[in-house]
């Protein structure tokens, strides 16, 4: 089953009186349960593509279908609901709230879904256990290493049981050994049925995916 389909996607920005083309005629599809890597250098358009795939941004032209629904036809509230139910995000900078514990950071994502407090805590603990952080639930981000923070970020992404995990440079702030551990966790989640989309410039990571899609100057290379 195709879970994501992009048809002639284009994205144009206006900046300082200039028209900047970030994406042009991008066509691709992602099968449910697949692991793909989207590669490209800085400024190639790969992060813009991820934002569109994650319903964080809207294309200037073309059609994007997620779970067979045309996202362009959805309003902001509907897109927010789709994100919370379908997509788990993992970012390079972790995006954990410094004042919250690991458990509270994971719970926060579930609170947006309206999950009750007791169930929220149970699911957050289970997600932390899956990524090997069950014994760190009371620690705040500053008490954790970069790799541990990224594990918490992955736990936050999977706690809501999404169909798709979008990971934008998930190892970018980590040393190679720790980065390898994070990729291993994502690969395990993929083997368990999650669709994983990796945005990366690191070809060592990209080669671990089922297939690679290269973006250059806003176009598929």
C-alpha positions in Angstrom: 0.0 0.0 0.0 1.3 3.5 -0.9 1.2 5.6 2.3 2.7 8.8 0.7 2.4 10.0 -2.8 3.8 13.3 -4.2 2.8 14.4 -7.7 4.8 17.3 -9.3 5.5 19.0 -6.0 6.9 22.5 -6.3 7.7 25.1 -3.6 8.6 28.7 -4.2 9.5 31.4 -1.7 9.7 35.1 -2.0 12.7 36.7 -0.2 14.2 40.1 -0.5 12.2 40.7 -3.7 13.5 37.6 -5.3 11.7 34.4 -6.3 13.5 31.3 -4.9 12.6 27.9 -6.1 13.1 25.4 -3.3 11.5 22.4 -5.0 10.5 21.7 -8.6 8.5 18.8 -10.1 9.2 16.3 -7.3 7.4 13.0 -7.9 7.7 10.1 -5.5 5.8 7.5 -3.5 6.5 5.7 -0.3 5.2 2.2 0.5 3.8 1.4 4.0 6.6 -0.2 6.0 9.4 1.1 3.7 12.5 2.8 4.9 13.8 5.5 2.5 16.6 8.0 2.7 16.3 11.4 1.2 19.8 12.8 0.5 21.3 16.0 -0.7 23.6 18.8 0.3 22.9 21.9 2.3 20.2 24.0 0.5 19.2 21.2 -1.8 15.6 21.3 -0.7 15.4 18.1 1.3 14.3 19.7 4.5 11.6 21.7 2.6 10.5 18.4 1.2 10.3 16.8 4.6 8.2 19.8 5.9 5.7 19.2 3.1 5.6 15.4 3.8 5.1 16.1 7.5 2.2 18.6 6.8 4.3 21.4 8.4 4.4 23.3 5.1 2.2 23.5 2.0 3.5 23.1 -1.6 3.1 25.9 -4.1 2.0 23.5 -6.7 1.3 19.8 -7.2 -0.5 17.3 -5.1 0.5 15.5 -1.9 -1.5 12.4 -0.7 -1.0 11.0 2.8 -2.9 7.8 3.6 -4.8 8.5 0.4 -6.0 11.9 1.5 -5.2 15.0 -0.4 -3.4 17.2 2.1 -3.9 20.4 0.1 -7.7 20.1 0.8 -7.2 20.1 4.6 -7.4 23.1 6.8 -4.9 23.8 9.6 -6.8 22.0 12.3 -7.3 18.9 10.1 -3.6 18.9 9.2 -2.7 19.2 12.9 -4.9 16.1 13.7 -3.3 14.2 10.8 0.2 15.0 12.2 -0.6 14.0 15.7 -2.1 10.6 14.6 0.0 9.6 11.6 3.4 11.2 11.9 6.2 11.0 14.5 8.9 13.6 14.1 12.6 13.2 15.1 14.8 16.4 14.7 18.5 17.0 14.7 18.3 19.4 17.7 16.1 17.0 19.8 13.6 19.7 20.6 13.1 18.6 24.2 11.7 21.1 26.7 14.5 21.7 29.2 12.2 22.1 32.2 10.5 18.7 31.7 11.8 15.3 32.6 12.2 12.6 29.9 8.9 11.1 30.9 7.1 14.5 30.8 8.6 15.3 27.4 7.2 12.1 26.0 3.9 12.6 27.8 3.5 16.0 26.3 3.1 14.7 22.8 0.3 12.4 24.0 -1.5 15.2 25.8 -2.0 16.9 22.4 -4.0 13.8 21.4 -6.2 14.1 24.4 -4.9 10.9 26.0 -5.9 10.6 29.7 -3.2 11.1 32.3 -2.9 7.5 33.5 -2.7 6.0 30.0 -0.4 8.8 28.9 2.1 7.9 31.6 1.9 4.2 30.8 2.5 4.8 27.1 5.3 7.2 27.7 7.0 4.7 30.0 6.6 2.0 27.4 8.1 4.1 24.7 11.1 5.1 26.9 11.7 1.4 27.6 11.6 0.6 23.9 14.5 3.0 23.2 16.5 1.9 26.3 15.7 4.9 28.5 13.4 3.3 31.0 15.8 4.0 33.8 16.2 7.7 32.9 12.5 8.8 33.0 13.1 11.3 35.8 16.1 13.0 34.2 15.9 16.4 32.5 17.6 17.0 29.1 20.7 18.7 30.7 21.3 15.5 32.7 21.4 13.4 29.5 24.0 13.0 26.7 23.1 13.9 23.1 22.5 10.3 22.3 20.2 9.9 25.3 18.3 13.0 24.4 17.8 11.7 20.9 16.5 8.4 22.3 13.9 10.4 24.3 13.0 12.3 21.2 12.4 9.0 19.4 10.3 7.8 22.3 8.2 10.9 22.0 7.7 10.2 18.3 6.7 6.6 18.8 4.5 7.0 21.9 1.6 8.2 19.8 1.9 5.0 17.6 2.3 6.8 14.3 2.3 5.1 10.9 5.3 7.2 9.7 8.5 8.4 11.4 10.1 11.4 9.7 13.7 11.9 10.9 15.5 15.1 9.9 19.2 14.6 10.3 18.7 12.5 13.4 22.4 11.8 13.9 23.6 15.3 12.9 24.6 16.4 16.4 26.0 13.0 17.5 29.3 11.2 17.2 29.5 8.3 14.7 29.2 5.6 17.4 26.1 7.2 19.0 24.7 8.0 15.6 24.9 4.3 14.7 22.9 3.4 17.8 20.2 5.8 16.8 20.0 4.5 13.3 19.8 1.0 14.7 16.8 2.0 16.8 15.1 3.5 13.8 15.9 0.3 11.7 14.3 -1.9 14.5 11.2 0.3 14.4 11.1 -0.1 10.6 11.3 -3.9 10.9 8.4 -3.8 13.3 6.3 -2.1 10.6 6.9 1.6 10.9 7.4 3.6 7.7 10.7 5.5 8.2 11.8 8.5 6.1 15.4 9.6 6.8 16.6 13.1 5.7 20.3 12.9 5.8 23.5 14.1 4.1 25.4 11.1 5.6 25.7 8.4 2.9 26.7 5.8 5.5 23.2 6.2 7.0 21.5 6.5 3.6 22.9 3.2 2.4 21.1 1.4 5.3 17.7 2.4 3.9 15.7 0.3 1.4 16.3 2.9 -1.2 17.6 6.4 -1.6 16.2 9.5 -3.2 18.6 12.3 -4.1 17.6 15.9 -4.2 19.8 18.5 -6.0 18.9 22.1 -6.5 15.3 21.3 -5.6 14.9 18.5 -8.1 15.2 14.7 -7.9 18.6 13.8 -9.2 
